[in-house]
Amino acid sequence: MMTKLVLKSRTNCIEEGKMYNLKKLEEIASFQDNWNGNGAKAFSNQLISEAKKLIISLEIHPEIFPTACETIQLEYDKEDGTHLEIEIKEDKSAEVFWVKQTGEEELKKIQANVEEIDKVVREFYG
């Protein structure tokens, strides 16, 4: 009985994170040009659509932020100070910026698809 409760609780957390992020993407989709007061452009429907596909498929949910570079940024943080940013671009590419516990930084480019992003996130939490 305890196992079912734990699984149900974990499932609820995943669904709540997913719903929160999808709602946040809807907000970002409604931004007009100059949404930040510094000339940032509105986000394309294509980028929002790709970001939604990722959010629906990812098991570990990030915090989501719009950027002034017309990208959507996914962020993950661990208690040890380790930080991961994945910046999703309209051309379906992504830049990964990882600050390790030692302070060492890593920057790499990947394809912005579920498999590649999930691989990076699992490595981050692994």
C-alpha positions in Angstrom: 0.0 0.0 0.0 2.8 2.4 0.8 4.4 1.8 -2.6 1.2 2.9 -4.4 1.0 6.0 -2.3 4.6 7.0 -3.1 4.1 6.3 -6.8 0.9 8.3 -6.9 2.6 11.2 -5.1 5.5 11.1 -7.5 3.1 11.0 -10.5 1.2 13.9 -9.1 4.4 16.0 -8.7 5.4 15.2 -12.3 2.0 16.2 -13.6 1.9 19.4 -11.5 5.3 20.4 -12.8 4.3 19.6 -16.4 1.0 21.6 -16.0 2.8 24.6 -14.4 5.4 24.7 -17.2 2.8 24.4 -19.9 0.9 27.3 -18.4 4.1 29.3 -18.2 4.8 28.6 -21.9 1.3 29.9 -22.7 2.2 33.1 -20.9 5.5 33.4 -22.8 3.6 32.7 -26.1 1.4 35.8 -25.4 4.4 38.2 -25.1 4.5 40.9 -27.6 7.5 42.7 -29.1 9.4 44.6 -26.5 8.0 42.4 -23.7 11.0 43.1 -21.5 11.1 46.9 -22.2 14.5 46.5 -23.9 13.3 45.6 -27.4 13.1 41.8 -27.1 11.0 40.2 -29.9 8.0 38.1 -29.4 8.5 34.3 -29.5 7.7 32.3 -32.6 4.9 29.8 -32.6 7.4 27.2 -33.8 9.6 27.7 -30.8 6.7 27.6 -28.4 5.4 24.4 -30.0 8.8 22.7 -29.8 9.2 23.7 -26.1 5.7 22.3 -25.4 6.7 19.0 -27.0 9.8 18.9 -24.8 7.9 19.7 -21.6 5.2 17.1 -22.3 7.9 14.4 -22.7 10.5 15.3 -20.1 10.3 13.3 -16.8 12.4 15.7 -14.7 10.9 19.2 -15.1 12.9 22.3 -15.2 12.2 25.9 -14.4 11.4 27.7 -17.6 12.5 31.3 -18.6 12.1 33.4 -21.7 15.3 35.1 -22.9 15.8 38.3 -24.8 17.6 36.2 -27.4 14.3 34.7 -28.6 15.0 31.4 -26.9 13.4 29.4 -24.1 15.8 28.5 -21.3 15.3 25.3 -19.2 17.1 25.4 -15.8 18.0 22.7 -13.3 19.7 23.3 -9.9 20.9 20.9 -7.3 21.5 21.6 -3.6 25.3 21.2 -4.0 25.3 24.3 -6.2 25.5 22.5 -9.5 23.5 24.3 -12.2 22.4 23.4 -15.7 20.9 25.6 -18.4 19.6 24.4 -21.7 18.7 27.1 -24.1 16.3 26.0 -26.8 16.5 27.8 -30.2 14.0 28.0 -33.0 16.3 26.0 -35.3 15.8 23.0 -33.0 19.3 23.3 -31.6 20.2 23.9 -28.0 23.1 25.2 -26.0 23.9 23.5 -22.7 25.7 25.4 -20.0 26.7 23.3 -16.9 28.4 24.7 -13.8 29.7 21.7 -11.8 30.2 21.6 -8.1 33.9 22.3 -8.5 33.0 25.6 -10.3 34.2 24.1 -13.6 32.0 25.2 -16.5 31.0 23.2 -19.6 29.4 24.6 -22.7 28.2 22.4 -25.6 25.7 22.3 -28.4 23.1 19.6 -28.9 19.9 19.0 -30.8 16.8 20.2 -29.0 15.0 16.9 -29.0 13.7 14.9 -26.1 16.4 12.2 -26.3 19.3 14.6 -26.3 17.9 16.8 -23.5 16.9 13.9 -21.4 20.4 12.4 -21.7 21.9 15.7 -20.5 19.5 16.0 -17.6 20.0 12.4 -16.5 23.8 12.9 -16.6 23.3 16.1 -14.5 21.3 14.2 -11.9 23.4 10.9 -12.2 
